[in-house]
Amino acid sequence: MTKNLLIIGAGVEACEGIRIAKEMGLKLAIVDGNPSAPGLAMADWPIITSTYDGQAILAEVKKLQTQGVNIDGAMAMCADVPLSVAIVTNDLGLPGLSLESAFWVSDKLAMKAQLQAEGIPIPSFADVSDKSTLHQKAYEIGFPLIIKPVDSRGARGVQLLDSVSQLDMAWELAAKESPTSRVMLEEYLEGPQFSTETLVDRGQCYTLGFADRNYEWLERTKPFIIENGGDAPTALSSKHKAEVIATVEKAATALGITQGIAKGDMVYTTTGAKVIEIAGRLSGGFFSTTQIPLATGVNFIEKAIKLALGIQLNPTETLPTREQAVAIRYLDLPPGKVEVITGIKEASHMTGVILLKMFIESGNDVTTLSNHTQRSGFAIAIGDTKTQAIERANAALSHICITIKGE
């Protein structure tokens, strides 16, 4: 392709997607606030500015235009910055979310209000940004319940509460993690949870990503809700899976996502499928870049890039060519200072292991987990069955020997 693509986000999770864009023949303007972000090395035009500052990014894009470089599409790559993308695409008349839709998927209260207005099944929720309403709203929703920042990421400040005695301290933490100091409560929905990812082309939805989410650490990490990976194919029945997919696709439509990506956090309850959250972007956690292609045989990132460029998808190119069992699991480490790490190379070459990454090294501190950004490493593995894929991912992590000096 002789086109120029703006990619916002150049962290380690974005690199595979950036590589695919390069292989498609695209010229890339890549944005990241960290000048050492690894994806910037693949940029034709690196832009060093905050990924959250859409106006600053737009100003840099317009500087490129004065140099004869016109941008044909824009997207976030494993970065939760839909408003930044929308500011650029709406100003330049490029495919993507409207500013209103980008706001809905950036602001959890606005999202829930819009989904509720459109009749999409969601948990009960309440705005408790005014702390004086906290206890009354909690009483109305009932325990257990979720408290979370309205506009944070990576599960920062998200807590599962069992009693009223936890409310005040939990509110303070959630407010601290919100850039606007806004907090909300949400009904805790019992049932298996799922990650979904949907390509949306001119209103037509193709849900290719579908994985069971793993929360085996929950009793230990509460009040913090730390996901310990995911796996496919789902254990859900085909009927209930179809219901989850139908619900997430209706939610995408309700949020005005007609061109791009709808990433769903879903749950199946005793009363059916419900939406926890919808994001208008590619997922992180190597789900869109690695796990979906492994599970389905479809290059999900390539299709997402086409959507960003306004290239209509042929429905046949969205059809899975296989059903491969895939699992991701994260390292489970005690807090302390990392002294020695061995066995990484051997673990990465174990049978079925596709990708193994460490986010720590000697001298780093491991903290008690309170959000997803603090996880220390992971392994992604495939297998003949889902159980085998999970066992292989866990075996690879177990092979890594990490000496930690306790706090």
C-alpha positions in Angstrom: 0.0 0.0 0.0 1.2 3.5 -0.8 -0.6 5.0 2.2 0.5 6.8 5.4 -0.9 5.6 8.7 -0.8 7.4 12.0 -0.3 4.9 14.9 -0.8 6.2 18.5 1.2 4.0 21.0 4.6 2.5 20.5 5.0 0.3 23.7 6.1 -3.3 23.7 2.5 -4.6 23.1 2.2 -2.4 20.0 5.4 -3.6 18.3 3.8 -6.7 16.6 1.0 -4.5 15.2 3.5 -1.9 14.0 5.5 -4.7 12.3 2.4 -5.9 10.5 1.7 -2.3 9.3 5.2 -2.1 7.9 4.8 -5.5 6.1 1.7 -4.1 4.5 4.0 -1.5 2.9 2.6 1.5 4.8 4.6 4.5 5.8 4.1 5.2 9.5 3.8 8.2 11.7 4.1 6.8 15.2 3.3 8.7 18.5 4.5 8.0 22.0 5.4 10.2 24.9 8.4 7.9 25.7 11.3 8.6 23.3 12.6 5.1 24.2 9.3 3.3 23.3 10.4 0.3 21.2 7.9 0.8 18.4 9.3 4.2 17.5 12.3 2.5 15.9 9.9 1.4 13.1 8.5 4.9 12.5 9.1 6.8 9.2 8.0 9.9 11.2 8.4 9.5 15.0 6.3 11.9 17.1 7.3 12.3 20.7 4.3 13.6 22.5 1.7 12.3 25.0 -0.6 9.7 23.5 -3.4 11.3 25.6 -3.0 14.8 24.1 -5.0 14.6 20.9 -4.6 18.3 20.1 -0.9 18.1 20.3 -0.9 15.0 18.1 -3.1 16.8 15.6 -0.7 19.8 15.5 2.2 17.4 14.7 0.2 15.8 12.0 -0.5 19.2 10.5 3.2 19.9 10.5 3.7 16.8 8.5 1.1 18.0 6.0 3.1 21.1 5.4 6.0 18.8 4.4 3.8 17.0 1.9 3.0 14.0 4.2 -0.7 13.4 4.2 -2.2 10.9 6.7 -4.7 8.4 5.2 -5.8 6.8 8.5 -5.2 6.8 12.2 -5.5 4.2 15.0 -4.4 3.4 18.5 -2.2 0.3 18.8 -2.9 -1.4 22.1 -3.3 2.0 23.8 -6.5 3.2 25.4 -6.7 6.6 23.7 -9.9 6.7 21.6 -10.3 10.5 22.1 -6.8 11.2 20.8 -7.5 9.2 17.7 -10.9 10.7 17.2 -9.6 14.3 17.5 -7.3 13.6 14.5 -9.7 11.5 12.4 -12.6 14.0 12.8 -10.4 17.0 12.0 -8.9 15.3 8.9 -12.1 13.6 7.7 -10.7 10.1 8.2 -12.6 6.9 9.1 -13.1 6.2 12.8 -15.3 7.1 15.8 -17.2 10.3 16.1 -16.1 12.5 18.9 -19.3 11.6 20.8 -18.7 7.9 20.4 -15.0 8.3 21.5 -16.2 10.1 24.6 -18.7 7.3 25.4 -16.0 4.7 25.3 -13.6 6.9 27.3 -15.9 7.7 30.1 -17.4 4.8 32.0 -20.3 6.7 33.4 -21.3 8.1 30.0 -20.8 4.7 28.5 -23.2 3.1 31.0 -25.8 5.8 30.6 -25.8 5.4 26.8 -26.0 1.6 27.0 -28.8 1.8 29.5 -30.7 4.3 27.3 -30.4 1.9 24.4 -31.6 -1.1 26.4 -28.3 -3.0 26.5 -28.1 -5.3 29.6 -25.6 -3.9 32.0 -25.0 -4.0 35.8 -26.7 -1.4 38.0 -24.4 1.6 38.5 -24.2 5.0 40.3 -22.1 8.1 40.2 -20.5 8.7 43.6 -18.1 11.4 42.6 -19.8 13.4 45.4 -18.6 11.2 48.3 -21.5 12.3 50.4 -23.7 10.0 48.3 -21.4 7.0 48.6 -23.0 5.0 51.4 -26.6 5.6 50.2 -25.8 4.5 46.7 -23.9 1.5 47.9 -26.9 0.5 50.0 -29.2 0.8 47.0 -26.9 -1.4 44.8 -26.0 -3.9 47.5 -22.9 -5.9 48.3 -20.7 -7.3 46.9 -20.2 -4.3 44.5 -17.5 -2.8 42.4 -16.0 0.7 42.9 -13.9 2.2 40.1 -12.5 5.4 38.7 -14.7 6.7 35.9 -11.8 7.4 33.5 -8.7 5.3 34.4 -7.1 2.3 32.7 -5.3 -1.0 33.5 -7.7 -1.8 36.4 -6.2 1.0 38.4 -8.4 1.7 41.4 -10.9 -1.0 40.6 -12.0 -2.9 43.7 -14.4 -5.6 44.7 -16.0 -4.7 48.1 -17.8 -7.1 50.4 -18.8 -4.7 53.2 -19.6 -1.1 54.1 -16.4 -0.8 56.2 -14.3 -0.9 53.0 -16.2 2.0 51.2 -14.4 5.1 52.4 -10.9 3.9 51.9 -11.8 2.3 48.5 -13.4 5.6 47.4 -10.2 7.5 48.2 -8.1 5.2 46.1 -10.5 5.2 43.2 -10.7 9.0 43.2 -6.9 9.2 43.3 -6.6 7.0 40.2 -9.1 9.1 38.2 -7.7 12.1 36.3 -10.9 13.9 37.0 -11.4 12.6 40.5 -14.7 10.9 39.6 -15.8 7.6 41.1 -18.6 5.2 40.3 -20.2 2.1 41.9 -21.3 -0.9 40.0 -23.2 -4.1 40.7 -20.9 -7.1 40.9 -22.2 -9.6 38.4 -21.7 -13.3 39.2 -20.7 -15.6 36.3 -18.0 -16.4 33.9 -16.3 -13.4 32.2 -15.1 -13.1 28.6 -12.9 -10.9 26.5 -14.3 -10.3 23.0 -12.9 -8.3 20.1 -15.0 -7.2 17.1 -14.1 -5.7 13.7 -16.8 -3.2 12.7 -16.9 -2.3 9.0 -19.6 0.2 8.0 -21.8 -1.1 10.8 -21.2 -4.8 9.9 -19.7 -6.7 12.9 -17.3 -9.6 12.8 -16.5 -10.9 16.3 -13.3 -13.0 16.0 -11.9 -12.6 19.5 -13.5 -14.7 22.3 -11.7 -15.9 25.3 -12.6 -17.0 28.8 -11.0 -14.8 31.5 -9.2 -16.3 34.4 -9.5 -15.0 37.9 -8.1 -17.8 40.0 -6.1 -15.2 42.1 -9.2 -13.3 43.1 -9.7 -14.5 46.7 -6.0 -13.6 47.4 -5.9 -10.3 45.6 -9.2 -8.9 46.8 -10.2 -6.1 46.9 -8.2 -5.8 43.8 -9.4 -7.7 40.7 -6.3 -9.1 38.9 -6.9 -11.2 35.8 -4.5 -14.1 35.6 -4.8 -14.6 31.8 -7.4 -16.1 29.4 -7.9 -19.0 27.2 -9.8 -20.3 24.1 -11.8 -21.9 22.9 -14.5 -20.9 25.4 -16.1 -23.3 27.8 -19.4 -21.6 27.2 -22.0 -23.4 25.1 -22.4 -22.4 21.5 -25.9 -21.0 22.3 -24.6 -18.8 25.1 -21.5 -17.8 23.2 -23.8 -16.6 20.4 -25.8 -14.6 23.0 -22.7 -12.9 24.3 -21.6 -12.0 20.7 -25.0 -10.7 19.8 -25.0 -8.5 23.0 -21.5 -7.1 22.4 -22.4 -6.3 18.8 -25.6 -4.5 19.9 -23.6 -2.6 22.5 -21.1 -1.5 19.8 -23.9 -0.2 17.7 -25.4 1.6 20.7 -22.1 3.4 21.3 -21.9 4.5 17.7 -19.0 2.2 16.8 -19.7 1.9 13.0 -16.1 1.7 11.8 -13.2 0.3 13.8 -12.9 -2.0 16.8 -15.2 -2.9 19.7 -13.4 -4.6 22.6 -15.8 -6.2 25.0 -15.6 -7.1 28.7 -18.5 -9.4 29.1 -20.2 -11.7 31.6 -22.8 -14.4 31.4 -25.1 -14.3 34.4 -28.1 -16.3 35.5 -30.2 -13.8 33.5 -28.1 -13.9 30.4 -25.2 -12.0 28.8 -24.4 -8.5 30.1 -21.8 -5.9 29.2 -19.3 -4.8 31.8 -17.4 -2.4 29.5 -16.9 -1.7 25.8 -13.7 -0.1 24.5 -13.4 1.4 21.0 -9.8 0.2 20.4 -7.5 -2.8 19.9 -6.9 -4.7 23.1 -3.7 -5.0 25.0 -2.4 -8.2 26.7 -1.3 -9.5 23.3 -4.9 -10.5 22.6 -5.4 -8.7 19.3 -1.8 -9.1 18.1 -1.1 -12.7 19.1 -3.9 -14.6 20.7 -6.7 -14.0 18.2 -4.5 -14.9 15.2 -3.3 -18.0 16.9 -6.9 -19.1 17.8 -8.6 -18.2 14.5 -5.9 -18.0 11.8 -7.1 -14.5 11.0 -4.6 -11.6 11.0 -6.7 -9.4 13.2 -4.4 -6.4 13.2 -4.2 -6.3 9.4 -8.0 -6.1 9.2 -8.1 -3.4 11.9 -5.5 -1.4 9.8 -7.7 -1.7 6.7 -10.7 -0.4 8.7 -8.6 2.6 9.8 -7.7 3.3 6.2 -11.3 3.0 5.1 -10.7 -0.2 3.1 -13.8 -2.3 3.0 -13.3 -5.9 4.3 -14.3 -8.9 2.2 -16.5 -11.0 4.6 -14.5 -14.1 3.6 -11.3 -12.6 5.0 -12.9 -12.4 8.4 -13.8 -16.1 8.5 -11.7 -18.2 10.9 -9.5 -20.8 9.2 -8.9 -22.9 12.4 -9.9 -23.3 16.0 -6.6 -23.5 17.9 -6.5 -23.8 21.7 -4.6 -20.8 23.2 -3.8 -19.8 26.7 -2.0 -16.9 28.4 -1.0 -17.0 32.0 0.9 -14.5 34.1 3.7 -14.9 36.6 2.8 -15.2 40.3 5.5 -13.7 42.5 5.8 -12.6 46.1 6.7 -9.0 46.8 10.3 -8.1 47.2 13.5 -7.2 45.3 14.5 -9.4 42.3 18.0 -10.7 42.7 18.4 -13.4 40.0 16.3 -14.7 37.1 17.3 -17.8 35.2 15.6 -20.2 32.8 13.9 -17.7 30.5 15.5 -18.9 27.3 14.7 -22.6 28.1 11.1 -21.8 29.1 10.5 -19.8 25.9 11.5 -22.9 23.8 9.3 -25.4 25.6 6.7 -27.3 23.6 3.8 -25.2 22.6 5.2 -21.9 24.0 4.6 -19.2 21.4 5.5 -16.0 23.3 7.1 -15.5 26.7 7.9 -12.0 28.0 9.3 -10.7 31.3 8.7 -7.2 32.6 11.2 -7.4 35.4 14.9 -7.8 35.7 17.5 -8.1 38.5 17.3 -5.2 40.8 13.6 -4.4 40.2 11.0 -4.4 43.0 8.0 -6.6 42.8 5.0 -5.1 44.5 1.8 -6.7 45.9 -0.6 -6.6 42.9 -3.2 -3.9 42.8 -3.6 -3.4 39.0 -2.7 -5.1 35.7 0.3 -2.9 35.0 2.2 -4.5 37.9 2.2 -8.0 36.5 5.7 -9.3 36.1 5.6 -11.5 32.9 3.6 -14.0 31.0 3.6 -17.0 28.7 1.3 -17.7 25.7 1.0 -21.3 24.6 -1.0 -23.4 22.2 -2.2 -27.0 22.5 -4.4 -29.7 21.1 -6.9 -28.9 23.8 -7.5 -25.9 26.0 -6.4 -27.8 29.0 -3.1 -28.6 27.3 -2.5 -25.0 26.3 -3.1 -23.8 29.9 -0.7 -26.5 31.2 2.0 -25.6 28.8 1.8 -21.9 29.7 1.9 -22.7 33.4 4.8 -25.1 32.8 6.8 -22.5 31.0 6.4 -20.0 33.9 7.2 -22.7 36.4 10.5 -23.3 34.6 11.7 -19.8 35.3 13.6 -19.5 38.5 13.4 -16.1 40.2 15.2 -15.3 43.5 13.5 -12.6 45.4 14.6 -11.0 48.6 11.6 -10.4 50.8 10.5 -7.0 51.8 
